[in-house]
Amino acid sequence: MPKILIIILAVIVLSLAGGTAVMQQMNLGPFAIEKPLTPEAKSEKLKRYVSMEPLSISIFRGGAVATTIELKVQLETKAGRELILNKQLPRLKDAFVRDLHSYFPRLLSKKKELDMADLTRRMYLIGERTLGKGIIQDLSILSASNRKLQ
């Protein structure tokens, strides 16, 4: 019985070594050679960042301003789409303010702090809905401040 186990183990080791050698010689799997990128492909791979001016959202309670939330947002896009994004920034800012103006009172009535992950995801979805898919690659909230006025 031990001889058969040794033979089976040797066959497994040799087949793994043979498979690795074949993959290395054929440039497959982890041994694949990456093709150099053309200048057009390089420019498409480059990420561009567009910073928005700070968003200021006031929350009213009882007929007075209860708190003001200020967000600094940075958008990530591909190299060719930054001009489209810059032209659409006023529309995007308006969409953010409209949605967040109704979202923050509901959020802050349940929680005391802002949920940054949820807020980032929500703003990304608003951006995709407003500008279309593929324009915004990622959205980062650089800073958020919650100033209570009461």
C-alpha positions as CSV (number, residue, x, y, z in Angstrom):
1,M,0.0,0.0,0.0
2,P,2.7,2.6,0.8
3,K,4.4,1.9,-2.6
4,I,1.1,2.8,-4.4
5,L,0.8,6.1,-2.4
6,I,4.4,7.0,-3.3
7,I,3.8,6.3,-7.0
8,I,0.5,8.3,-7.0
9,L,2.2,11.2,-5.2
10,A,5.1,11.1,-7.7
11,V,2.7,11.1,-10.7
12,I,0.8,14.1,-9.2
13,V,4.1,16.1,-8.6
14,L,5.4,15.3,-12.1
15,S,2.1,16.3,-13.8
16,L,2.0,19.6,-11.9
17,A,5.6,20.3,-12.9
18,G,4.9,19.4,-16.5
19,G,1.8,21.6,-16.6
20,T,3.8,24.5,-15.2
21,A,6.6,24.0,-17.8
22,V,4.0,23.9,-20.6
23,M,2.4,27.1,-19.4
24,Q,5.8,28.8,-19.1
25,Q,6.8,27.8,-22.7
26,M,3.5,28.7,-24.2
27,N,3.2,32.1,-22.3
28,L,-0.1,31.1,-20.7
29,G,-1.6,32.0,-17.4
30,P,0.7,33.8,-14.9
31,F,3.5,33.5,-17.4
32,A,1.7,35.5,-20.2
33,I,3.6,38.4,-21.6
34,E,1.7,41.7,-21.6
35,K,1.7,43.5,-24.9
36,P,2.9,47.1,-24.8
37,L,0.1,49.6,-24.9
38,T,-0.4,51.9,-27.8
39,P,-0.6,55.7,-27.0
40,E,-4.4,55.6,-27.5
41,A,-4.8,52.7,-25.1
42,K,-2.5,54.4,-22.6
43,S,-4.6,57.6,-22.7
44,E,-7.8,55.6,-22.2
45,K,-6.3,53.9,-19.2
46,L,-5.3,57.1,-17.5
47,K,-7.6,58.4,-14.9
48,R,-8.5,62.0,-14.6
49,Y,-9.8,63.7,-11.4
50,V,-12.3,66.5,-11.4
51,S,-12.9,68.4,-8.1
52,M,-16.3,69.9,-7.6
53,E,-16.8,73.1,-5.6
54,P,-18.1,72.3,-2.1
55,L,-21.7,71.3,-1.8
56,S,-23.6,73.0,1.1
57,I,-26.9,71.5,2.1
58,S,-29.0,73.2,4.8
59,I,-31.4,71.1,6.9
60,F,-34.5,72.8,8.3
61,R,-36.3,71.9,11.4
62,G,-39.1,73.9,13.0
63,G,-38.9,76.7,10.4
64,A,-35.2,77.4,11.1
65,V,-31.9,76.0,9.9
66,A,-30.9,73.1,12.2
67,T,-27.7,72.1,10.6
68,T,-25.6,72.7,7.5
69,I,-23.6,69.9,5.9
70,E,-20.7,70.8,3.6
71,L,-19.2,68.1,1.3
72,K,-16.1,68.3,-0.9
73,V,-16.4,65.8,-3.7
74,Q,-13.8,64.6,-6.3
75,L,-14.9,62.6,-9.4
76,E,-12.8,60.1,-11.3
77,T,-13.3,59.7,-15.0
78,K,-11.3,58.4,-18.0
79,A,-9.0,60.7,-19.9
80,G,-11.3,61.5,-22.9
81,R,-14.4,62.2,-20.8
82,E,-13.2,65.0,-18.5
83,L,-14.5,67.7,-20.9
84,I,-18.0,66.2,-20.9
85,L,-17.9,66.0,-17.1
86,N,-16.7,69.6,-16.7
87,K,-19.6,70.8,-18.9
88,Q,-22.1,68.8,-16.9
89,L,-20.9,69.8,-13.4
90,P,-23.8,72.4,-12.8
91,R,-26.4,69.7,-13.7
92,L,-24.6,67.2,-11.5
93,K,-24.4,69.6,-8.6
94,D,-28.1,70.4,-8.9
95,A,-28.9,66.7,-8.9
96,F,-26.8,66.1,-5.8
97,V,-28.3,69.0,-3.9
98,R,-31.9,68.0,-4.8
99,D,-31.4,64.4,-3.7
100,L,-29.3,65.1,-0.6
101,H,-31.7,67.8,0.6
102,S,-34.3,65.2,1.2
103,Y,-31.9,62.4,2.2
104,F,-30.0,64.1,5.0
105,P,-33.0,64.8,7.3
106,R,-34.1,61.1,7.1
107,L,-30.5,59.9,7.7
108,L,-29.8,62.2,10.6
109,S,-33.2,61.4,12.3
110,K,-32.0,57.8,12.5
111,K,-28.3,58.3,13.1
112,K,-26.2,61.0,14.7
113,E,-23.3,60.7,12.2
114,L,-23.0,60.6,8.4
115,D,-22.5,57.1,6.9
116,M,-19.8,58.0,4.4
117,A,-19.9,54.6,2.5
118,D,-23.6,54.9,2.0
119,L,-23.4,58.5,1.1
120,T,-20.6,57.9,-1.5
121,R,-22.6,55.0,-3.1
122,R,-25.7,57.1,-3.2
123,M,-23.9,60.1,-4.8
124,Y,-22.3,57.8,-7.3
125,L,-25.7,56.4,-8.3
126,I,-27.1,59.9,-8.6
127,G,-24.2,60.8,-10.9
128,E,-24.7,57.8,-13.1
129,R,-28.4,58.5,-13.3
130,T,-27.8,62.2,-14.2
131,L,-24.9,61.9,-16.6
132,G,-25.3,58.3,-17.9
133,K,-23.2,55.2,-17.2
134,G,-19.5,55.3,-17.9
135,I,-18.9,59.1,-17.4
136,I,-18.1,58.8,-13.7
137,Q,-15.7,56.0,-12.9
138,D,-15.5,56.7,-9.1
139,L,-16.6,59.3,-6.6
140,S,-14.7,60.3,-3.5
141,I,-15.8,62.5,-0.6
142,L,-12.7,64.3,0.4
143,S,-14.3,66.0,3.5
144,A,-17.6,66.3,5.1
145,S,-18.5,68.7,7.9
146,N,-21.7,68.8,9.9
147,R,-22.2,72.2,11.5
148,K,-25.1,72.3,14.0
149,L,-26.6,75.7,14.5
150,Q,-28.9,75.0,17.4
